[in-house]
Amino acid sequence: MSNQSASSHPRRYAQINVGLLGLGVVGSGAYKVLTDNADAIAQKVGARVNVKRIAVRNLDKDRKVNVDRSLLTDDPYEVIDDPDISIVCELIGGVQPAKGYVMRALGLGKSVVSANKELIAKDGHDAMVEAAARGVDFLFEGSVGGGIPIIQAMKSSLAGNTIHEVKGIVNGTTNYILTRMTQEGAELADVLADAQAHGYAEADPTNDVEGFDAQFKIAILSSIAFTSRVQTTDVYTEGIMRIGAHDIAHAREMGYVIKLLAIGQRIGDDAVQVRVHPALVPVGHPLASTGGPYNAILVRGDAVGDVMFYGQGAGMMPTGSAVAGDILEVCRNMQHGATGRIACTCFEHKRALPVDTVVTRYYVRMYVTDRPGTLSAIAGVFGRHQVSIASVRASAQERAEAIWVTHQVQEANLRRALKELSGIPEVHSIENWLRVED
Ligand SMILES: NC(=O)c1ccc[n+]([C@@H]2O[C@H](COP(=O)([O-])OP(=O)(O)OC[C@H]3O[C@@H](n4cnc5c(N)ncnc54)[C@H](OP(=O)(O)O)[C@@H]3O)[C@@H](O)[C@H]2O)c1
């Protein structure tokens, strides 16, 4: 058949109806991807993907996308309960009422796509159990890394590996703030205020700057990586609020940048260690050059070695891309009667180890007395707690600043040393201490 005759008789596709809950940043992105690329999507999937109904909170609000207003409703149940809709996308956020909507849709035998990291990290297990019971899909690629295809990659392409570590920069807002502090030598409060004024940070930035957003994401990634459910309460979490321009300048002089890292590690056969905290990263490390709002995630598998995923970790079109990808995956599964193929992969029960057991290097910044014997007295305290020192730099002033970098040591020992040091006369104050990830 010639191309001309093929195009003059366009193939007629079956239609799969999708309902969106939410038409904000992510909902608008998903809608735009599905409508802008509708013809190509129909050919790829073998079915026309039609957004039939969209629930929002405020029907009068201006929308970021051109949408037929008759599709909008302020009653989510008009979407969920519509018998013609077979895929429901939850793009509202928060645990409730989102969870209630997700569970109801799954209970009705519909597949669900969500980008809701908080819901998935805290209660995703319930949704996965329900999806498995109903033989439908519950997919959530958009919940971690925005447009970066990390979840599907770990569940499929990397599934043959034993994953030893997943580590990355998964929060764009804090990465943007730390990048600007590094470039401009500015203090955090000033950069944060400016980021809020320009829409790069939320009016309430708590979830980002206190590390909770990264906590949700590393709980999800670690659960998949280590085939064991990691709860948000298992994740040691520290945000960036105590990082000063001073620490960034010292780190830079020593050849490091400061990044908010999310780290999950398999420890032996039966334990994991999962944490979120700022850390010094050597400038030559691939994560060090991940700047601005970008995300990067490094996965270490026994067979594949190191694989790095990099891209825009949030935003309308990148996250819309991930949500649309999940919708297409469900459509393909539906076409082949294969929904529910990949159920919850957490079939083990590993212990989550406390942060005290972390073994790494540390940076400690303190003010000390400028007297002979001060540094050796402090080194003596470190030594008593088996903290061995790799380097020390001190300025000669009445209230001298001393920067210590340790060799690898267990965190419990470092904490004990710092506690003792805060009580000796040679130390005015311990200003900050940070982990060093080499
Ligand atoms: N923004 C990102 O870059 C990004 C990236 C990855 C993942 N996510 C996740 O994606 C989800 C959505 O985030 P977003 O940034 O798109 O949020 P958003 O811009 O605030 O949009 C939320 C949408 O949900 C609607 N909505 C809220 N409560 C509702 C209710 N009870 N019933 C019906 N509709 C309701 C809102 O309606 P109105 O428009 O009428 O107010 C709005 O359209 C969140 O879970 C978020 O964590 C976001």
The ligand as an SDF file (V2000), in Angstrom:
LIG
                    3D

 48 52  0  0  0  0  0  0  0  0999 V2000
    4.3810   20.7240   40.4930 N   0  0  0  0  0  0  0  0  0  0  0  0
    5.3070   19.8350   40.1620 C   0  0  0  0  0  0  0  0  0  0  0  0
    6.2750   20.1740   39.4690 O   0  0  0  0  0  0  0  0  0  0  0  0
    5.1850   18.4040   40.5900 C   0  0  0  0  0  0  0  0  0  0  0  0
    6.1730   17.4880   40.2100 C   0  0  0  0  0  0  0  0  0  0  0  0
    6.0410   16.1460   40.5660 C   0  0  0  0  0  0  0  0  0  0  0  0
    4.9400   15.7470   41.3150 C   0  0  0  0  0  0  0  0  0  0  0  0
    4.0070   16.6620   41.6930 N   0  0  0  0  0  0  0  0  0  0  0  0
    2.8430   16.1790   42.4610 C   0  0  0  0  0  0  0  0  0  0  0  0
    1.7000   16.2600   41.6220 O   0  0  0  0  0  0  0  0  0  0  0  0
    0.5440   16.5350   42.3960 C   0  0  0  0  0  0  0  0  0  0  0  0
   -0.1150   17.7990   41.8670 C   0  0  0  0  0  0  0  0  0  0  0  0
    0.7810   18.8940   42.0070 O   0  0  0  0  0  0  0  0  0  0  0  0
    0.5320   20.2720   41.2530 P   0  0  0  0  0  0  0  0  0  0  0  0
    1.7950   21.0380   41.3910 O   0  0  0  0  0  0  0  0  0  0  0  0
   -0.0410   20.0520   39.9170 O   0  0  0  0  0  0  0  0  0  0  0  0
   -0.5650   20.9370   42.2110 O   0  0  0  0  0  0  0  0  0  0  0  0
   -1.4760   22.1980   41.8970 P   0  0  0  0  0  0  0  0  0  0  0  0
   -0.8870   23.0140   40.8260 O   0  0  0  0  0  0  0  0  0  0  0  0
   -1.7890   22.8120   43.2120 O   0  0  0  0  0  0  0  0  0  0  0  0
   -2.8150   21.5330   41.3190 O   0  0  0  0  0  0  0  0  0  0  0  0
   -3.7160   20.7980   42.1060 C   0  0  0  0  0  0  0  0  0  0  0  0
   -4.9960   20.6320   41.3060 C   0  0  0  0  0  0  0  0  0  0  0  0
   -5.9060   19.8360   42.0600 O   0  0  0  0  0  0  0  0  0  0  0  0
   -7.1620   20.5080   42.1430 C   0  0  0  0  0  0  0  0  0  0  0  0
   -7.7510   20.1330   43.4300 N   0  0  0  0  0  0  0  0  0  0  0  0
   -7.2570   20.3360   44.6650 C   0  0  0  0  0  0  0  0  0  0  0  0
   -8.0770   19.8060   45.5820 N   0  0  0  0  0  0  0  0  0  0  0  0
   -9.1040   19.2680   44.9110 C   0  0  0  0  0  0  0  0  0  0  0  0
  -10.2790   18.5870   45.2890 C   0  0  0  0  0  0  0  0  0  0  0  0
  -10.5630   18.3360   46.5640 N   0  0  0  0  0  0  0  0  0  0  0  0
  -11.1380   18.1740   44.3080 N   0  0  0  0  0  0  0  0  0  0  0  0
  -10.8560   18.4140   43.0120 C   0  0  0  0  0  0  0  0  0  0  0  0
   -9.7660   19.0480   42.5850 N   0  0  0  0  0  0  0  0  0  0  0  0
   -8.8990   19.4780   43.5430 C   0  0  0  0  0  0  0  0  0  0  0  0
   -6.8580   21.9710   42.0220 C   0  0  0  0  0  0  0  0  0  0  0  0
   -8.0200   22.6420   41.5280 O   0  0  0  0  0  0  0  0  0  0  0  0
   -7.9900   24.2180   41.1960 P   0  0  0  0  0  0  0  0  0  0  0  0
   -7.0560   24.3450   40.0260 O   0  0  0  0  0  0  0  0  0  0  0  0
   -9.3730   24.5360   40.8440 O   0  0  0  0  0  0  0  0  0  0  0  0
   -7.4730   24.8830   42.4270 O   0  0  0  0  0  0  0  0  0  0  0  0
   -5.7190   21.9450   40.9960 C   0  0  0  0  0  0  0  0  0  0  0  0
   -6.2280   21.9130   39.7000 O   0  0  0  0  0  0  0  0  0  0  0  0
    1.0550   16.6480   43.8320 C   0  0  0  0  0  0  0  0  0  0  0  0
    0.9010   15.3990   44.4630 O   0  0  0  0  0  0  0  0  0  0  0  0
    2.5140   16.9820   43.6850 C   0  0  0  0  0  0  0  0  0  0  0  0
    3.3000   16.5510   44.7790 O   0  0  0  0  0  0  0  0  0  0  0  0
    4.1070   17.9750   41.3550 C   0  0  0  0  0  0  0  0  0  0  0  0
  1  2  1  0
  2  3  2  0
  2  4  1  0
  4  5  1  0
  4 48  2  0
  5  6  2  0
  6  7  1  0
  7  8  2  0
  8  9  1  0
  8 48  1  0
  9 10  1  0
  9 46  1  0
 10 11  1  0
 11 12  1  0
 11 44  1  0
 12 13  1  0
 13 14  1  0
 14 15  2  0
 14 16  1  0
 14 17  1  0
 17 18  1  0
 18 19  2  0
 18 20  1  0
 18 21  1  0
 21 22  1  0
 22 23  1  0
 23 24  1  0
 23 42  1  0
 24 25  1  0
 25 26  1  0
 25 36  1  0
 26 27  1  0
 26 35  1  0
 27 28  2  0
 28 29  1  0
 29 30  1  0
 29 35  2  0
 30 31  1  0
 30 32  2  0
 32 33  1  0
 33 34  2  0
 34 35  1  0
 36 37  1  0
 36 42  1  0
 37 38  1  0
 38 39  2  0
 38 40  1  0
 38 41  1  0
 42 43  1  0
 44 45  1  0
 44 46  1  0
 46 47  1  0
M  CHG  2   8   1  16  -1
M  END
$$$$
